[in-house]
Structures are given as C-alpha cells and as structure tokens.
Amino acid sequence: MSKNVPSRERAFDIYKEARKKEPKTRLVTVLPTAEIEAIDEWGVPNGMESRTATIRYLLKFALEQKKAAGPNGNQTPAASKAE
C-alpha cells in the first residue's frame, strides 16, 4: 500500500471529522415543475454543480439580502404588494 493513501480506519476518521464541521439536515420539499425548471435554467449557465448547490446558493443569497435590508426587510414580496 502506498504511503500517501490513508488506511481505511484513518479515512473513516477523516470522514467523521468532516461531518462534524458542518452538520447537515435533510430537507424534503415539493415544488411546482415550473419552479424546478427555473432553478435548473438559472443554475446550469451560472456554473452550479447540481440542483442542490443551486438551491443552497439561492437560499443563502436571499437570506443575505434580507439581512442587508435591515429590520424593514422582513416582509415577503407578496406582503409588500398587499400594502
């Protein structure tokens, strides 16, 4: 065995450490087909590696925009149209 390849036990330890750094929770959601197509149509040309990566990026972007908008930025687009 090559000295550069970690043992199976060490590889498992590396995997466990990586999972500890960023805990994940599975989220299952149902979206209309048109919304999934729009996500795919945006993600592919913008270099996203997967649909999941695209959704993560868009969620993070939206949350950052809300945060940057300050206390008055908590309204959803639908709520602001109603006023």
PDB file with SEQRES, HELIX, SHEET and CRYST1 records, atoms N, CA, C and O in Angstrom:
SEQRES   1 A   83  MET SER LYS ASN VAL PRO SER ARG GLU ARG ALA PHE ASP          
SEQRES   2 A   83  ILE TYR LYS GLU ALA ARG LYS LYS GLU PRO LYS THR ARG          
SEQRES   3 A   83  LEU VAL THR VAL LEU PRO THR ALA GLU ILE GLU ALA ILE          
SEQRES   4 A   83  ASP GLU TRP GLY VAL PRO ASN GLY MET GLU SER ARG THR          
SEQRES   5 A   83  ALA THR ILE ARG TYR LEU LEU LYS PHE ALA LEU GLU GLN          
SEQRES   6 A   83  LYS LYS ALA ALA GLY PRO ASN GLY ASN GLN THR PRO ALA          
SEQRES   7 A   83  ALA SER LYS ALA GLU                                          
HELIX    1 AA1 ARG A    8  LYS A   21  1                                  14    
HELIX    2 AA2 THR A   33  GLY A   43  1                                  11    
HELIX    3 AA3 ARG A   51  ALA A   69  1                                  19    
HELIX    4 AA4 PRO A   71  ASN A   74  5                                   4    
HELIX    5 AA5 PRO A   77  ALA A   82  1                                   6    
CRYST1    1.000    1.000    1.000  90.00  90.00  90.00 P 1           1          
ATOM      1  N   MET A   1       0.838  -1.184   0.000  1.00  0.00           N  
ATOM      2  CA  MET A   1       0.000   0.000   0.000  1.00  0.00           C  
ATOM      3  C   MET A   1       0.880   1.243   0.000  1.00  0.00           C  
ATOM      4  O   MET A   1       1.908   1.292   0.675  1.00  0.00           O  
ATOM      5  N   SER A   2       0.462   2.249  -0.768  1.00  0.00           N  
ATOM      6  CA  SER A   2       1.222   3.487  -0.860  1.00  0.00           C  
ATOM      7  C   SER A   2       1.179   4.252   0.456  1.00  0.00           C  
ATOM      8  O   SER A   2       0.194   4.201   1.192  1.00  0.00           O  
ATOM      9  N   LYS A   3       2.272   4.966   0.737  1.00  0.00           N  
ATOM     10  CA  LYS A   3       2.329   5.751   1.970  1.00  0.00           C  
ATOM     11  C   LYS A   3       1.377   6.946   1.924  1.00  0.00           C  
ATOM     12  O   LYS A   3       0.986   7.456   2.974  1.00  0.00           O  
ATOM     13  N   ASN A   4       0.997   7.401   0.732  1.00  0.00           N  
ATOM     14  CA  ASN A   4       0.117   8.566   0.595  1.00  0.00           C  
ATOM     15  C   ASN A   4      -1.360   8.239   0.793  1.00  0.00           C  
ATOM     16  O   ASN A   4      -2.164   9.148   1.002  1.00  0.00           O  
ATOM     17  N   VAL A   5      -1.727   6.986   0.734  1.00  0.00           N  
ATOM     18  CA  VAL A   5      -3.117   6.589   0.883  1.00  0.00           C  
ATOM     19  C   VAL A   5      -3.384   6.269   2.347  1.00  0.00           C  
ATOM     20  O   VAL A   5      -2.726   5.399   2.918  1.00  0.00           O  
ATOM     21  N   PRO A   6      -4.358   6.973   2.973  1.00  0.00           N  
ATOM     22  CA  PRO A   6      -4.629   6.682   4.380  1.00  0.00           C  
ATOM     23  C   PRO A   6      -5.245   5.299   4.532  1.00  0.00           C  
ATOM     24  O   PRO A   6      -5.904   4.790   3.625  1.00  0.00           O  
ATOM     25  N   SER A   7      -5.018   4.708   5.685  1.00  0.00           N  
ATOM     26  CA  SER A   7      -5.631   3.413   5.953  1.00  0.00           C  
ATOM     27  C   SER A   7      -7.144   3.582   5.959  1.00  0.00           C  
ATOM     28  O   SER A   7      -7.659   4.696   6.055  1.00  0.00           O  
ATOM     29  N   ARG A   8      -7.833   2.483   5.856  1.00  0.00           N  
ATOM     30  CA  ARG A   8      -9.298   2.535   5.846  1.00  0.00           C  
ATOM     31  C   ARG A   8      -9.805   3.157   7.145  1.00  0.00           C  
ATOM     32  O   ARG A   8     -10.751   3.945   7.132  1.00  0.00           O  
ATOM     33  N   GLU A   9      -9.192   2.811   8.240  1.00  0.00           N  
ATOM     34  CA  GLU A   9      -9.598   3.356   9.538  1.00  0.00           C  
ATOM     35  C   GLU A   9      -9.356   4.870   9.581  1.00  0.00           C  
ATOM     36  O   GLU A   9     -10.206   5.619  10.061  1.00  0.00           O  
ATOM     37  N   ARG A  10      -8.208   5.316   9.083  1.00  0.00           N  
ATOM     38  CA  ARG A  10      -7.885   6.741   9.072  1.00  0.00           C  
ATOM     39  C   ARG A  10      -8.822   7.495   8.120  1.00  0.00           C  
ATOM     40  O   ARG A  10      -9.252   8.609   8.417  1.00  0.00           O  
ATOM     41  N   ALA A  11      -9.128   6.887   6.994  1.00  0.00           N  
ATOM     42  CA  ALA A  11     -10.047   7.513   6.039  1.00  0.00           C  
ATOM     43  C   ALA A  11     -11.413   7.705   6.694  1.00  0.00           C  
ATOM     44  O   ALA A  11     -12.049   8.740   6.497  1.00  0.00           O  
ATOM     45  N   PHE A  12     -11.869   6.729   7.465  1.00  0.00           N  
ATOM     46  CA  PHE A  12     -13.146   6.842   8.162  1.00  0.00           C  
ATOM     47  C   PHE A  12     -13.083   7.966   9.188  1.00  0.00           C  
ATOM     48  O   PHE A  12     -14.053   8.707   9.344  1.00  0.00           O  
ATOM     49  N   ASP A  13     -11.959   8.109   9.893  1.00  0.00           N  
ATOM     50  CA  ASP A  13     -11.789   9.191  10.865  1.00  0.00           C  
ATOM     51  C   ASP A  13     -11.853  10.560  10.180  1.00  0.00           C  
ATOM     52  O   ASP A  13     -12.455  11.497  10.705  1.00  0.00           O  
ATOM     53  N   ILE A  14     -11.229  10.666   9.005  1.00  0.00           N  
ATOM     54  CA  ILE A  14     -11.243  11.922   8.247  1.00  0.00           C  
ATOM     55  C   ILE A  14     -12.687  12.257   7.859  1.00  0.00           C  
ATOM     56  O   ILE A  14     -13.108  13.410   7.946  1.00  0.00           O  
ATOM     57  N   TYR A  15     -13.436  11.244   7.432  1.00  0.00           N  
ATOM     58  CA  TYR A  15     -14.829  11.427   7.042  1.00  0.00           C  
ATOM     59  C   TYR A  15     -15.652  11.900   8.239  1.00  0.00           C  
ATOM     60  O   TYR A  15     -16.448  12.830   8.112  1.00  0.00           O  
ATOM     61  N   LYS A  16     -15.468  11.275   9.387  1.00  0.00           N  
ATOM     62  CA  LYS A  16     -16.211  11.665  10.585  1.00  0.00           C  
ATOM     63  C   LYS A  16     -15.890  13.100  10.982  1.00  0.00           C  
ATOM     64  O   LYS A  16     -16.790  13.837  11.383  1.00  0.00           O  
ATOM     65  N   GLU A  17     -14.642  13.511  10.880  1.00  0.00           N  
ATOM     66  CA  GLU A  17     -14.242  14.877  11.222  1.00  0.00           C  
ATOM     67  C   GLU A  17     -14.909  15.883  10.284  1.00  0.00           C  
ATOM     68  O   GLU A  17     -15.383  16.930  10.724  1.00  0.00           O  
ATOM     69  N   ALA A  18     -14.943  15.564   9.013  1.00  0.00           N  
ATOM     70  CA  ALA A  18     -15.552  16.467   8.041  1.00  0.00           C  
ATOM     71  C   ALA A  18     -17.040  16.644   8.340  1.00  0.00           C  
ATOM     72  O   ALA A  18     -17.563  17.752   8.224  1.00  0.00           O  
ATOM     73  N   ARG A  19     -17.714  15.586   8.718  1.00  0.00           N  
ATOM     74  CA  ARG A  19     -19.142  15.673   9.026  1.00  0.00           C  
ATOM     75  C   ARG A  19     -19.398  16.475  10.293  1.00  0.00           C  
ATOM     76  O   ARG A  19     -20.447  17.106  10.419  1.00  0.00           O  
ATOM     77  N   LYS A  20     -18.461  16.462  11.230  1.00  0.00           N  
ATOM     78  CA  LYS A  20     -18.614  17.222  12.469  1.00  0.00           C  
ATOM     79  C   LYS A  20     -18.539  18.723  12.198  1.00  0.00           C  
ATOM     80  O   LYS A  20     -19.208  19.509  12.868  1.00  0.00           O  
ATOM     81  N   LYS A  21     -17.734  19.119  11.227  1.00  0.00           N  
ATOM     82  CA  LYS A  21     -17.512  20.535  10.960  1.00  0.00           C  
ATOM     83  C   LYS A  21     -18.764  21.230  10.437  1.00  0.00           C  
ATOM     84  O   LYS A  21     -19.007  22.389  10.773  1.00  0.00           O  
ATOM     85  N   GLU A  22     -19.542  20.562   9.642  1.00  0.00           N  
ATOM     86  CA  GLU A  22     -20.731  21.174   9.077  1.00  0.00           C  
ATOM     87  C   GLU A  22     -21.898  20.192   9.151  1.00  0.00           C  
ATOM     88  O   GLU A  22     -22.134  19.428   8.215  1.00  0.00           O  
ATOM     89  N   PRO A  23     -22.626  20.216  10.268  1.00  0.00           N  
ATOM     90  CA  PRO A  23     -23.750  19.288  10.382  1.00  0.00           C  
ATOM     91  C   PRO A  23     -24.801  19.589   9.311  1.00  0.00           C  
ATOM     92  O   PRO A  23     -24.999  20.742   8.929  1.00  0.00           O  
ATOM     93  N   LYS A  24     -25.441  18.584   8.853  1.00  0.00           N  
ATOM     94  CA  LYS A  24     -26.444  18.735   7.803  1.00  0.00           C  
ATOM     95  C   LYS A  24     -27.759  18.103   8.242  1.00  0.00           C  
ATOM     96  O   LYS A  24     -27.779  17.128   8.994  1.00  0.00           O  
ATOM     97  N   THR A  25     -28.837  18.667   7.767  1.00  0.00           N  
ATOM     98  CA  THR A  25     -30.166  18.129   7.991  1.00  0.00           C  
ATOM     99  C   THR A  25     -30.830  17.983   6.638  1.00  0.00           C  
ATOM    100  O   THR A  25     -30.795  18.899   5.817  1.00  0.00           O  
ATOM    101  N   ARG A  26     -31.424  16.847   6.413  1.00  0.00           N  
ATOM    102  CA  ARG A  26     -32.110  16.608   5.140  1.00  0.00           C  
ATOM    103  C   ARG A  26     -33.411  17.394   5.122  1.00  0.00           C  
ATOM    104  O   ARG A  26     -34.164  17.388   6.096  1.00  0.00           O  
ATOM    105  N   LEU A  27     -33.671  18.069   4.010  1.00  0.00           N  
ATOM    106  CA  LEU A  27     -34.898  18.828   3.810  1.00  0.00           C  
ATOM    107  C   LEU A  27     -35.563  18.311   2.552  1.00  0.00           C  
ATOM    108  O   LEU A  27     -34.968  18.315   1.475  1.00  0.00           O  
ATOM    109  N   VAL A  28     -36.781  17.874   2.692  1.00  0.00           N  
ATOM    110  CA  VAL A  28     -37.528  17.388   1.536  1.00  0.00           C  
ATOM    111  C   VAL A  28     -38.651  18.378   1.286  1.00  0.00           C  
ATOM    112  O   VAL A  28     -39.406  18.709   2.201  1.00  0.00           O  
ATOM    113  N   THR A  29     -38.764  18.848   0.064  1.00  0.00           N  
ATOM    114  CA  THR A  29     -39.810  19.806  -0.279  1.00  0.00           C  
ATOM    115  C   THR A  29     -40.380  19.459  -1.649  1.00  0.00           C  
ATOM    116  O   THR A  29     -39.716  18.838  -2.479  1.00  0.00           O  
ATOM    117  N   VAL A  30     -41.598  19.868  -1.859  1.00  0.00           N  
ATOM    118  CA  VAL A  30     -42.260  19.645  -3.141  1.00  0.00           C  
ATOM    119  C   VAL A  30     -42.476  21.010  -3.780  1.00  0.00           C  
ATOM    120  O   VAL A  30     -43.067  21.903  -3.174  1.00  0.00           O  
ATOM    121  N   LEU A  31     -41.998  21.160  -4.995  1.00  0.00           N  
ATOM    122  CA  LEU A  31     -42.129  22.422  -5.723  1.00  0.00           C  
ATOM    123  C   LEU A  31     -42.812  22.170  -7.057  1.00  0.00           C  
ATOM    124  O   LEU A  31     -42.713  21.076  -7.613  1.00  0.00           O  
ATOM    125  N   PRO A  32     -43.502  23.173  -7.570  1.00  0.00           N  
ATOM    126  CA  PRO A  32     -44.084  23.024  -8.906  1.00  0.00           C  
ATOM    127  C   PRO A  32     -42.976  22.800  -9.942  1.00  0.00           C  
ATOM    128  O   PRO A  32     -41.865  23.313  -9.806  1.00  0.00           O  
ATOM    129  N   THR A  33     -43.297  22.040 -10.955  1.00  0.00           N  
ATOM    130  CA  THR A  33     -42.336  21.727 -12.007  1.00  0.00           C  
ATOM    131  C   THR A  33     -41.745  22.986 -12.622  1.00  0.00           C  
ATOM    132  O   THR A  33     -40.555  23.021 -12.935  1.00  0.00           O  
ATOM    133  N   ALA A  34     -42.550  24.006 -12.798  1.00  0.00           N  
ATOM    134  CA  ALA A  34     -42.055  25.251 -13.397  1.00  0.00           C  
ATOM    135  C   ALA A  34     -40.962  25.884 -12.532  1.00  0.00           C  
ATOM    136  O   ALA A  34     -40.002  26.442 -13.063  1.00  0.00           O  
ATOM    137  N   GLU A  35     -41.099  25.803 -11.213  1.00  0.00           N  
ATOM    138  CA  GLU A  35     -40.071  26.374 -10.338  1.00  0.00           C  
ATOM    139  C   GLU A  35     -38.775  25.563 -10.418  1.00  0.00           C  
ATOM    140  O   GLU A  35     -37.685  26.134 -10.404  1.00  0.00           O  
ATOM    141  N   ILE A  36     -38.889  24.248 -10.500  1.00  0.00           N  
ATOM    142  CA  ILE A  36     -37.700  23.392 -10.637  1.00  0.00           C  
ATOM    143  C   ILE A  36     -37.012  23.694 -11.959  1.00  0.00           C  
ATOM    144  O   ILE A  36     -35.786  23.782 -12.016  1.00  0.00           O  
ATOM    145  N   GLU A  37     -37.785  23.851 -13.013  1.00  0.00           N  
ATOM    146  CA  GLU A  37     -37.195  24.177 -14.317  1.00  0.00           C  
ATOM    147  C   GLU A  37     -36.488  25.520 -14.271  1.00  0.00           C  
ATOM    148  O   GLU A  37     -35.416  25.678 -14.855  1.00  0.00           O  
ATOM    149  N   ALA A  38     -37.083  26.495 -13.576  1.00  0.00           N  
ATOM    150  CA  ALA A  38     -36.446  27.819 -13.460  1.00  0.00           C  
ATOM    151  C   ALA A  38     -35.140  27.725 -12.678  1.00  0.00           C  
ATOM    152  O   ALA A  38     -34.161  28.389 -13.017  1.00  0.00           O  
ATOM    153  N   ILE A  39     -35.125  26.898 -11.628  1.00  0.00           N  
ATOM    154  CA  ILE A  39     -33.902  26.688 -10.843  1.00  0.00           C  
ATOM    155  C   ILE A  39     -32.825  26.082 -11.724  1.00  0.00           C  
ATOM    156  O   ILE A  39     -31.681  26.536 -11.717  1.00  0.00           O  
ATOM    157  N   ASP A  40     -33.190  25.055 -12.484  1.00  0.00           N  
ATOM    158  CA  ASP A  40     -32.227  24.399 -13.379  1.00  0.00           C  
ATOM    159  C   ASP A  40     -31.742  25.346 -14.477  1.00  0.00           C  
ATOM    160  O   ASP A  40     -30.555  25.362 -14.803  1.00  0.00           O  
ATOM    161  N   GLU A  41     -32.649  26.129 -15.042  1.00  0.00           N  
ATOM    162  CA  GLU A  41     -32.285  27.054 -16.112  1.00  0.00           C  
ATOM    163  C   GLU A  41     -31.347  28.152 -15.615  1.00  0.00           C  
ATOM    164  O   GLU A  41     -30.530  28.660 -16.382  1.00  0.00           O  
ATOM    165  N   TRP A  42     -31.457  28.520 -14.343  1.00  0.00           N  
ATOM    166  CA  TRP A  42     -30.554  29.520 -13.780  1.00  0.00           C  
ATOM    167  C   TRP A  42     -29.228  28.879 -13.362  1.00  0.00           C  
ATOM    168  O   TRP A  42     -28.160  29.439 -13.605  1.00  0.00           O  
ATOM    169  N   GLY A  43     -29.301  27.718 -12.742  1.00  0.00           N  
ATOM    170  CA  GLY A  43     -28.110  27.095 -12.168  1.00  0.00           C  
ATOM    171  C   GLY A  43     -27.078  26.624 -13.176  1.00  0.00           C  
ATOM    172  O   GLY A  43     -25.882  26.847 -12.988  1.00  0.00           O  
ATOM    173  N   VAL A  44     -27.519  25.988 -14.224  1.00  0.00           N  
ATOM    174  CA  VAL A  44     -26.579  25.429 -15.203  1.00  0.00           C  
ATOM    175  C   VAL A  44     -25.725  26.520 -15.853  1.00  0.00           C  
ATOM    176  O   VAL A  44     -24.500  26.396 -15.861  1.00  0.00           O  
ATOM    177  N   PRO A  45     -26.323  27.582 -16.396  1.00  0.00           N  
ATOM    178  CA  PRO A  45     -25.490  28.612 -17.017  1.00  0.00           C  
ATOM    179  C   PRO A  45     -24.605  29.368 -16.017  1.00  0.00           C  
ATOM    180  O   PRO A  45     -23.590  29.951 -16.398  1.00  0.00           O  
ATOM    181  N   ASN A  46     -24.992  29.353 -14.754  1.00  0.00           N  
ATOM    182  CA  ASN A  46     -24.222  30.066 -13.744  1.00  0.00           C  
ATOM    183  C   ASN A  46     -23.200  29.180 -13.044  1.00  0.00           C  
ATOM    184  O   ASN A  46     -22.649  29.555 -12.009  1.00  0.00           O  
ATOM    185  N   GLY A  47     -22.951  28.011 -13.611  1.00  0.00           N  
ATOM    186  CA  GLY A  47     -21.863  27.162 -13.143  1.00  0.00           C  
ATOM    187  C   GLY A  47     -22.130  26.370 -11.877  1.00  0.00           C  
ATOM    188  O   GLY A  47     -21.193  25.885 -11.243  1.00  0.00           O  
ATOM    189  N   MET A  48     -23.394  26.232 -11.498  1.00  0.00           N  
ATOM    190  CA  MET A  48     -23.705  25.433 -10.317  1.00  0.00           C  
ATOM    191  C   MET A  48     -23.489  23.961 -10.637  1.00  0.00           C  
ATOM    192  O   MET A  48     -23.822  23.491 -11.724  1.00  0.00           O  
ATOM    193  N   GLU A  49     -22.925  23.242  -9.668  1.00  0.00           N  
ATOM    194  CA  GLU A  49     -22.584  21.843  -9.921  1.00  0.00           C  
ATOM    195  C   GLU A  49     -23.775  20.900  -9.827  1.00  0.00           C  
ATOM    196  O   GLU A  49     -23.719  19.779 -10.334  1.00  0.00           O  
ATOM    197  N   SER A  50     -24.865  21.346  -9.175  1.00  0.00           N  
ATOM    198  CA  SER A  50     -26.042  20.489  -9.040  1.00  0.00           C  
ATOM    199  C   SER A  50     -27.249  21.344  -8.703  1.00  0.00           C  
ATOM    200  O   SER A  50     -27.119  22.526  -8.387  1.00  0.00           O  
ATOM    201  N   ARG A  51     -28.416  20.739  -8.774  1.00  0.00           N  
ATOM    202  CA  ARG A  51     -29.639  21.428  -8.377  1.00  0.00           C  
ATOM    203  C   ARG A  51     -29.568  21.798  -6.895  1.00  0.00           C  
ATOM    204  O   ARG A  51     -29.983  22.889  -6.503  1.00  0.00           O  
ATOM    205  N   THR A  52     -29.047  20.900  -6.086  1.00  0.00           N  
ATOM    206  CA  THR A  52     -28.916  21.166  -4.657  1.00  0.00           C  
ATOM    207  C   THR A  52     -28.010  22.369  -4.410  1.00  0.00           C  
ATOM    208  O   THR A  52     -28.330  23.228  -3.589  1.00  0.00           O  
ATOM    209  N   ALA A  53     -26.891  22.435  -5.108  1.00  0.00           N  
ATOM    210  CA  ALA A  53     -25.979  23.571  -4.963  1.00  0.00           C  
ATOM    211  C   ALA A  53     -26.665  24.863  -5.380  1.00  0.00           C  
ATOM    212  O   ALA A  53     -26.460  25.903  -4.753  1.00  0.00           O  
ATOM    213  N   THR A  54     -27.472  24.811  -6.423  1.00  0.00           N  
ATOM    214  CA  THR A  54     -28.195  25.984  -6.887  1.00  0.00           C  
ATOM    215  C   THR A  54     -29.180  26.464  -5.829  1.00  0.00           C  
ATOM    216  O   THR A  54     -29.246  27.655  -5.528  1.00  0.00           O  
ATOM    217  N   ILE A  55     -29.939  25.537  -5.269  1.00  0.00           N  
ATOM    218  CA  ILE A  55     -30.927  25.896  -4.251  1.00  0.00           C  
ATOM    219  C   ILE A  55     -30.233  26.461  -3.018  1.00  0.00           C  
ATOM    220  O   ILE A  55     -30.691  27.454  -2.453  1.00  0.00           O  
ATOM    221  N   ARG A  56     -29.138  25.841  -2.595  1.00  0.00           N  
ATOM    222  CA  ARG A  56     -28.385  26.370  -1.449  1.00  0.00           C  
ATOM    223  C   ARG A  56     -27.905  27.787  -1.717  1.00  0.00           C  
ATOM    224  O   ARG A  56     -28.031  28.663  -0.861  1.00  0.00           O  
ATOM    225  N   TYR A  57     -27.356  28.014  -2.901  1.00  0.00           N  
ATOM    226  CA  TYR A  57     -26.857  29.339  -3.265  1.00  0.00           C  
ATOM    227  C   TYR A  57     -27.979  30.373  -3.237  1.00  0.00           C  
ATOM    228  O   TYR A  57     -27.825  31.451  -2.663  1.00  0.00           O  
ATOM    229  N   LEU A  58     -29.109  30.038  -3.860  1.00  0.00           N  
ATOM    230  CA  LEU A  58     -30.219  30.978  -3.931  1.00  0.00           C  
ATOM    231  C   LEU A  58     -30.798  31.277  -2.546  1.00  0.00           C  
ATOM    232  O   LEU A  58     -31.148  32.420  -2.255  1.00  0.00           O  
ATOM    233  N   LEU A  59     -30.899  30.260  -1.697  1.00  0.00           N  
ATOM    234  CA  LEU A  59     -31.381  30.484  -0.331  1.00  0.00           C  
ATOM    235  C   LEU A  59     -30.422  31.377   0.448  1.00  0.00           C  
ATOM    236  O   LEU A  59     -30.844  32.315   1.126  1.00  0.00           O  
ATOM    237  N   LYS A  60     -29.140  31.081   0.347  1.00  0.00           N  
ATOM    238  CA  LYS A  60     -28.139  31.885   1.055  1.00  0.00           C  
ATOM    239  C   LYS A  60     -28.174  33.328   0.561  1.00  0.00           C  
ATOM    240  O   LYS A  60     -28.114  34.261   1.362  1.00  0.00           O  
ATOM    241  N   PHE A  61     -28.271  33.512  -0.742  1.00  0.00           N  
ATOM    242  CA  PHE A  61     -28.335  34.848  -1.322  1.00  0.00           C  
ATOM    243  C   PHE A  61     -29.557  35.607  -0.808  1.00  0.00           C  
ATOM    244  O   PHE A  61     -29.448  36.769  -0.415  1.00  0.00           O  
ATOM    245  N   ALA A  62     -30.712  34.958  -0.812  1.00  0.00           N  
ATOM    246  CA  ALA A  62     -31.945  35.611  -0.359  1.00  0.00           C  
ATOM    247  C   ALA A  62     -31.851  35.983   1.116  1.00  0.00           C  
ATOM    248  O   ALA A  62     -32.279  37.069   1.509  1.00  0.00           O  
ATOM    249  N   LEU A  63     -31.298  35.098   1.931  1.00  0.00           N  
ATOM    250  CA  LEU A  63     -31.165  35.395   3.356  1.00  0.00           C  
ATOM    251  C   LEU A  63     -30.202  36.548   3.596  1.00  0.00           C  
ATOM    252  O   LEU A  63     -30.445  37.383   4.468  1.00  0.00           O  
ATOM    253  N   GLU A  64     -29.113  36.607   2.836  1.00  0.00           N  
ATOM    254  CA  GLU A  64     -28.166  37.715   2.957  1.00  0.00           C  
ATOM    255  C   GLU A  64     -28.816  39.033   2.541  1.00  0.00           C  
ATOM    256  O   GLU A  64     -28.561  40.069   3.154  1.00  0.00           O  
ATOM    257  N   GLN A  65     -29.650  39.001   1.508  1.00  0.00           N  
ATOM    258  CA  GLN A  65     -30.347  40.212   1.062  1.00  0.00           C  
ATOM    259  C   GLN A  65     -31.317  40.699   2.134  1.00  0.00           C  
ATOM    260  O   GLN A  65     -31.420  41.900   2.381  1.00  0.00           O  
ATOM    261  N   LYS A  66     -32.026  39.774   2.768  1.00  0.00           N  
ATOM    262  CA  LYS A  66     -32.947  40.132   3.848  1.00  0.00           C  
ATOM    263  C   LYS A  66     -32.181  40.761   5.005  1.00  0.00           C  
ATOM    264  O   LYS A  66     -32.611  41.767   5.569  1.00  0.00           O  
ATOM    265  N   LYS A  67     -31.048  40.166   5.353  1.00  0.00           N  
ATOM    266  CA  LYS A  67     -30.237  40.675   6.454  1.00  0.00           C  
ATOM    267  C   LYS A  67     -29.723  42.077   6.131  1.00  0.00           C  
ATOM    268  O   LYS A  67     -29.741  42.962   6.987  1.00  0.00           O  
ATOM    269  N   ALA A  68     -29.271  42.274   4.912  1.00  0.00           N  
ATOM    270  CA  ALA A  68     -28.731  43.570   4.497  1.00  0.00           C  
ATOM    271  C   ALA A  68     -29.819  44.641   4.453  1.00  0.00           C  
ATOM    272  O   ALA A  68     -29.530  45.827   4.613  1.00  0.00           O  
ATOM    273  N   ALA A  69     -31.064  44.227   4.238  1.00  0.00           N  
ATOM    274  CA  ALA A  69     -32.165  45.181   4.161  1.00  0.00           C  
ATOM    275  C   ALA A  69     -32.535  45.739   5.532  1.00  0.00           C  
ATOM    276  O   ALA A  69     -33.235  46.747   5.628  1.00  0.00           O  
ATOM    277  N   GLY A  70     -32.075  45.095   6.571  1.00  0.00           N  
ATOM    278  CA  GLY A  70     -32.337  45.593   7.916  1.00  0.00           C  
ATOM    279  C   GLY A  70     -33.713  45.210   8.429  1.00  0.00           C  
ATOM    280  O   GLY A  70     -34.373  44.337   7.866  1.00  0.00           O  
ATOM    281  N   PRO A  71     -34.148  45.873   9.513  1.00  0.00           N  
ATOM    282  CA  PRO A  71     -35.399  45.493  10.171  1.00  0.00           C  
ATOM    283  C   PRO A  71     -36.633  45.654   9.291  1.00  0.00           C  
ATOM    284  O   PRO A  71     -37.616  44.941   9.490  1.00  0.00           O  
ATOM    285  N   ASN A  72     -36.611  46.555   8.338  1.00  0.00           N  
ATOM    286  CA  ASN A  72     -37.767  46.732   7.447  1.00  0.00           C  
ATOM    287  C   ASN A  72     -37.749  45.764   6.275  1.00  0.00           C  
ATOM    288  O   ASN A  72     -38.656  45.788   5.442  1.00  0.00           O  
ATOM    289  N   GLY A  73     -36.748  44.927   6.198  1.00  0.00           N  
ATOM    290  CA  GLY A  73     -36.635  43.989   5.085  1.00  0.00           C  
ATOM    291  C   GLY A  73     -37.248  42.636   5.370  1.00  0.00           C  
ATOM    292  O   GLY A  73     -36.999  41.678   4.638  1.00  0.00           O  
ATOM    293  N   ASN A  74     -38.049  42.541   6.425  1.00  0.00           N  
ATOM    294  CA  ASN A  74     -38.618  41.235   6.790  1.00  0.00           C  
ATOM    295  C   ASN A  74     -39.884  40.892   6.046  1.00  0.00           C  
ATOM    296  O   ASN A  74     -40.396  39.784   6.201  1.00  0.00           O  
ATOM    297  N   GLN A  75     -40.407  41.794   5.247  1.00  0.00           N  
ATOM    298  CA  GLN A  75     -41.603  41.479   4.502  1.00  0.00           C  
ATOM    299  C   GLN A  75     -41.280  40.632   3.289  1.00  0.00           C  
ATOM    300  O   GLN A  75     -40.247  40.814   2.643  1.00  0.00           O  
ATOM    301  N   THR A  76     -42.158  39.723   2.994  1.00  0.00           N  
ATOM    302  CA  THR A  76     -42.009  38.915   1.785  1.00  0.00           C  
ATOM    303  C   THR A  76     -42.478  39.751   0.594  1.00  0.00           C  
ATOM    304  O   THR A  76     -43.210  40.722   0.781  1.00  0.00           O  
ATOM    305  N   PRO A  77     -42.078  39.398  -0.609  1.00  0.00           N  
ATOM    306  CA  PRO A  77     -42.564  40.153  -1.780  1.00  0.00           C  
ATOM    307  C   PRO A  77     -44.074  40.202  -1.844  1.00  0.00           C  
ATOM    308  O   PRO A  77     -44.631  41.233  -2.219  1.00  0.00           O  
ATOM    309  N   ALA A  78     -44.765  39.115  -1.487  1.00  0.00           N  
ATOM    310  CA  ALA A  78     -46.231  39.081  -1.519  1.00  0.00           C  
ATOM    311  C   ALA A  78     -46.818  40.051  -0.507  1.00  0.00           C  
ATOM    312  O   ALA A  78     -47.822  40.707  -0.786  1.00  0.00           O  
ATOM    313  N   ALA A  79     -46.197  40.149   0.679  1.00  0.00           N  
ATOM    314  CA  ALA A  79     -46.701  41.047   1.724  1.00  0.00           C  
ATOM    315  C   ALA A  79     -46.527  42.499   1.303  1.00  0.00           C  
ATOM    316  O   ALA A  79     -47.397  43.323   1.584  1.00  0.00           O  
ATOM    317  N   SER A  80     -45.442  42.829   0.645  1.00  0.00           N  
ATOM    318  CA  SER A  80     -45.226  44.221   0.239  1.00  0.00           C  
ATOM    319  C   SER A  80     -46.164  44.634  -0.885  1.00  0.00           C  
ATOM    320  O   SER A  80     -46.463  45.821  -1.013  1.00  0.00           O  
ATOM    321  N   LYS A  81     -46.640  43.701  -1.705  1.00  0.00           N  
ATOM    322  CA  LYS A  81     -47.599  44.016  -2.768  1.00  0.00           C  
ATOM    323  C   LYS A  81     -48.983  44.332  -2.182  1.00  0.00           C  
ATOM    324  O   LYS A  81     -49.745  45.114  -2.751  1.00  0.00           O  
ATOM    325  N   ALA A  82     -49.295  43.708  -1.029  1.00  0.00           N  
ATOM    326  CA  ALA A  82     -50.604  43.870  -0.427  1.00  0.00           C  
ATOM    327  C   ALA A  82     -50.805  45.259   0.168  1.00  0.00           C  
ATOM    328  O   ALA A  82     -51.945  45.669   0.387  1.00  0.00           O  
ATOM    329  N   GLU A  83     -49.737  45.985   0.432  1.00  0.00           N  
ATOM    330  CA  GLU A  83     -49.844  47.292   1.080  1.00  0.00           C  
ATOM    331  C   GLU A  83     -50.216  48.380   0.122  1.00  0.00           C  
ATOM    332  O   GLU A  83     -50.344  49.538   0.521  1.00  0.00           O  
TER     333      GLU A  83                                                      
END                                                                             
